[in-house]
Amino acid sequence: MQKVFETFTNDEKGNALIDWTVLLAGTAMMAASVVLTLTGGPDDLSNATVQQVETQVRHLPS
């Protein structure tokens, strides 16, 4: 078991892939946060949804 662990810790073949994956994920999250900040985010969407539902409820027959 110790030999397997030593082989795993000394193997550097996948390090570049992990680095690029983490970098890409961080960039994607940063871009998503900027877009949500600039567009108003989920608050505007939820407010619009509430207004639409209230409008539909007013027009329902009693």
C-alpha positions as a printed NumPy array, in Angstrom:
array([[  0.   ,   0.   ,   0.   ],
       [  2.857,   2.348,   0.788],
       [  4.372,   1.755,  -2.658],
       [  1.045,   2.69 ,  -4.328],
       [  0.866,   5.884,  -2.257],
       [  4.448,   6.827,  -3.147],
       [  3.764,   6.224,  -6.844],
       [  0.624,   8.364,  -6.625],
       [  2.398,  11.268,  -4.924],
       [  5.358,  11.185,  -7.308],
       [  3.308,  10.967, -10.527],
       [  2.961,  14.4  , -12.133],
       [  1.143,  13.523, -15.356],
       [ -2.24 ,  14.963, -14.356],
       [ -1.08 ,  18.135, -12.6  ],
       [ -1.425,  20.384, -15.643],
       [ -4.963,  19.142, -16.299],
       [ -5.987,  19.828, -12.717],
       [ -4.441,  23.305, -12.836],
       [ -6.288,  24.199, -16.051],
       [ -9.559,  22.786, -14.711],
       [ -9.356,  24.852, -11.535],
       [ -8.402,  27.944, -13.537],
       [-11.295,  27.465, -15.971],
       [-13.795,  26.861, -13.158],
       [-12.656,  30.016, -11.344],
       [-12.895,  32.062, -14.526],
       [-16.397,  30.739, -15.227],
       [-17.584,  31.557, -11.697],
       [-16.096,  35.046, -11.898],
       [-17.773,  35.682, -15.252],
       [-21.113,  34.426, -13.909],
       [-20.894,  36.705, -10.869],
       [-20.079,  39.729, -13.04 ],
       [-22.985,  39.012, -15.382],
       [-25.405,  38.544, -12.491],
       [-24.187,  41.745, -10.856],
       [-24.548,  43.811, -14.017],
       [-27.939,  42.415, -15.057],
       [-29.617,  42.658, -11.673],
       [-29.392,  38.977, -10.946],
       [-32.063,  36.72 ,  -9.594],
       [-33.828,  39.47 ,  -7.633],
       [-35.212,  41.054, -10.781],
       [-36.256,  37.684, -12.129],
       [-38.055,  36.717,  -8.933],
       [-39.802,  40.102,  -8.721],
       [-40.962,  39.803, -12.334],
       [-42.242,  36.293, -11.65 ],
       [-44.178,  37.422,  -8.581],
       [-45.755,  40.282, -10.532],
       [-46.753,  37.952, -13.358],
       [-48.341,  35.461, -10.953],
       [-50.234,  38.223,  -9.134],
       [-51.551,  39.524, -12.456],
       [-52.751,  36.054, -13.426],
       [-54.42 ,  35.521, -10.042],
       [-56.359,  38.79 , -10.397],
       [-57.777,  37.624, -13.713],
       [-58.924,  34.219, -12.492],
       [-62.685,  33.786, -12.188],
       [-63.961,  33.57 ,  -8.638]])
